[in-house]
Amino acid sequence: MKIVIALGGNAILKKGEKATIDTQINDTERAMKKLYPVIRANDVILTHGNGPQAGYLLLQQELAKKKVSRMPLDVLDAETEGQIGYIIQQNLYNLFQKTRLKKNIVTVLTQVLVSKNDTAFNNPTKFVGPFYTKAQANKLMHKFRIKQDIGRGYRRVVASPKPLQIIETDVIKDLLRNNCVVIAAGGGGIPVVKGDKGLEGIEAVIDKDLASQCLANSVRADVLIMITDVPGVYLDYKTNRQRMIKKIGLKDIKLHYETGQFPAGNMGPKIEAAIKFLENGGKKVIITNIDDIDKTIRKEGGTVIVR
């Protein structure tokens, strides 16, 4: 079976933890052990978030701006794809060696095509990088778009356009056929547009789950697994009527989505990704956390969405 597993950032770095390399390695090792039964038995592509890692690179740039040139966001996306891919790749290699599993692992720097005419570029909403005071923000207005992150300060905002095409799809398919576990589309991939010279990077952040869905449909995956920080998908989340969905069909999940059950800042992008994946040929979506993935595979936990 062909499966895409989208790792939430908390699987690599839990909320509240310091982003030391040792912490990230240990968290990744734990996640890979949890996912090992799925990886062992299937053709797997792993995607991942990069929010904390990209944030720290932006902060480093801010602190060193008088000494080094600023790298654009698409280059930072590529850096974090390599950084996190390396950690996952090494952890899997060591795990495979211990269990004598004969599979190779490779990280693919993944370009994701977006439209330069995407309406998201007219109203950037994705907060990135360090916080600024109002005075600092005013000085940077000529260089970046900056908005107030209510109650926290001022931050740079960038567009979050919809993914249209995974540029390296054919390469990833070839790797899967050659018994490789592929790590790809990290952090939503590297956003690119078509320019006069061909592909060009653009400063944006693609939603990780939508990029994972685009990749999953591109390689004709059977299953999309999204690892998040809650056990599953809830209706009436954080109310006294909250209840978790165990299994649901495409028609019903679309109805809940359209009636506003899953807000954009919460489960919304994952449900949007699930709907698109199933509408474009996918068979099943699983949404759960890393601790419950084994129970979900045994049909004892998590949320399963089917056509």
Secondary structure, DSSP 8 states (H G I E B T S, - for coil): -EEEEEE-GGGTS-TT----HHHHHHHHHHHHHHHHHHHHHSEEEEEE--HHHHHHHHHHHHHTTTTS----HHHHHHHHHHHHHHHHHHHHHHHHHHHT---EEEEE--EEE--TT-GGGGS--EEEEEEE-HHHHHHHTTTS-EEEETTTEEEEEEB-----EETTHHHHHHHHHTTEEEEESGGG-EEEEEETTEEEE-SB---HHHHHHHHHHHTT-SEEEEEESSSS-EESTTSTT-EE--EEEHHHHHHHHHTTSS-TTTTHHHHHHHHHHHHTT--EEEEEEGGGHHHHHTTSSSEEEE-
